[in-house]
Amino acid sequence: MNSYRRFDIRLAADEKHYFQISYDPYNNVVTVDRFHTGCTKDVLHSRSFTVADRAGELKLRIVMDRQSVEIFANDGEDAATFVFFTPLSADGISFHVDGEANLAIEKYDLTI
């Protein structure tokens, strides 16, 4: 059972930088925030898109390389691609929730 007001995933994170994906289950909105990535270029730092109402449940597939992220919501019903400019040493991933949420996480590292 999920009972949360907001859920955040921070990628490419260190003490000062991160790329954030947030989900608001009440409005069914996913927001991507690049404000804390350290980018000094004139870019749009925040974008939002609406996803289908699934009673607070959201399935995300996130594909990330060194400076880009692709997000696929609910098996590809919605998708978005972003570039970001955090330092390459920023490699942390963290999850933050305002309330309680059940998570099922799978992480794969790809090597060439």
Disulfide bonds with the S-S distance in Angstrom:
none
